[in-house]
Amino acid sequence: MDCSLAIVSAAAAIAVAGCLLLWRRCRSMVRKVEFLFSALDNGDYGFRFAEGGRSGGDRMVNAALNRIKGILQHARDEQAEREKYYELILDSVDTGILVVDGERGLVLRHNKAAQRLLGRDVITHLNQVKDRMASLSVRSAYTQLKGRRVAIMALSDIKGELANQETDSWVKLIRVMTHEIMNTITPIVSLSDVLMERAEGRQRDELQVINKTGKELLRFVENYRKFTHVPVPVPSLFYVGPFLERMARLAAPLLKSGRTVDVSVEPKDLLVYADESLISRVVTNLLKNAAEATAGGGRIWLKAYTGANDTVTIDVIDDGPPIPDDVAAHIFIPFFTTKKDGSGIGLSISRQIMRVSGGTISLVTDSDNGLTVFRLGFN
């Protein structure tokens, strides 16, 4: 009886010990699984369960948990790679893209083109850019994202696109016209040169009139050919401050009464990547126009600063008489001029130079302060 009781007691003790050991192992496994999911939920994939120096059961469990972590980490890395790939695609297009929470107006995602078109580095809500969007073409499509209704908005600058198409049309037209006129007038000028050597008296005078008129027409046509033959830019980095100071000194002879062109650059070490010689042609032309606008007395200054997305902006400002709206709408069109002796290509060439340089030129009228601003933008 005592022997049987002892055997039963021993068996019970062994069973209790086995259950306790099994419970501890089960608790250890649960803690490991909890740790695994807690770490993964926090984006921590730097851990690893030891697979050596333990019992066979522990090694199997640890190896299984490490494998689960590896599978999830691989899926996460693939997802991150796909997101980066899609982000590169979005940033490579010229159309601005906004992904917006349809109910709250929160901007969930945007590309670089949207930053450029909306003039902001950070876009978190539609209310920030509502005014700017009013001047853009906006197309929207709707879908579901994680149970939420979201809007995918495509933004484009129709005015800029139309301006480029208009410029292309003018370039093609002027090339055809100048080619045909040059081909027609050049033989006449050459022939009149030859005949003038043989002619005398009244005939010589008449030939001189023909020759002079032909050469003036050739100079006229050559002037317009400049619009279609803007050199290919050779961009390089240069400091804006010294560049504008030099432009201001060169403009001094155009001004009367000892006036000067003021220069303001912020930050002082502002750099721009462009063809300095071509941009100097644009700034010189704008300063010449400003000098003519303030011929009766007034102020001219150059202002440079950084804008959205680290863009560089140069403003040529004067406080002369404002440009009427009906004139402002046509100032960049070739041949258009309000000056008696104007050629009508100065601003057209300036826009063409800025276009081939990857920049923009625009007229901004500050009616409140009585200022006329020609703004150059460099991406």
ABEGO torsion letter per residue (X at the ends): XAAAAAAAAAAAAAAAAAAAAAAAAAAAAAAAAAAAAAAAAAGBAABBBBABGBBAAAAAAAAAAAAAAAAAAAAAAAAAAAAAAAAAAAAABABBBBBBBAAAGBBABBBAAAAAAAGBABBABAAAAAAAAAABBBBBBBBBBGGBBBBBBBBBBAAAAAAAAAAAAAAAAAAAAAAAAAAAAAAAAAAAAAAAAABBEAAAAAAAAAAAAAAAAAAAAAAAAAAAABBBBBBBBBBAAAAAAAAAAAAAAABBGGBBBBBBBOBAABBBBBBAAAAAAAAAAAAAAAAAAAAAEEBBBBBBBBBBGGBBBBBBBBABBBBBAAAAAAAABBGBBABAABAGAAAAAAAAAAAAAGBBBBBBBBAAAGBBBBBBBBX
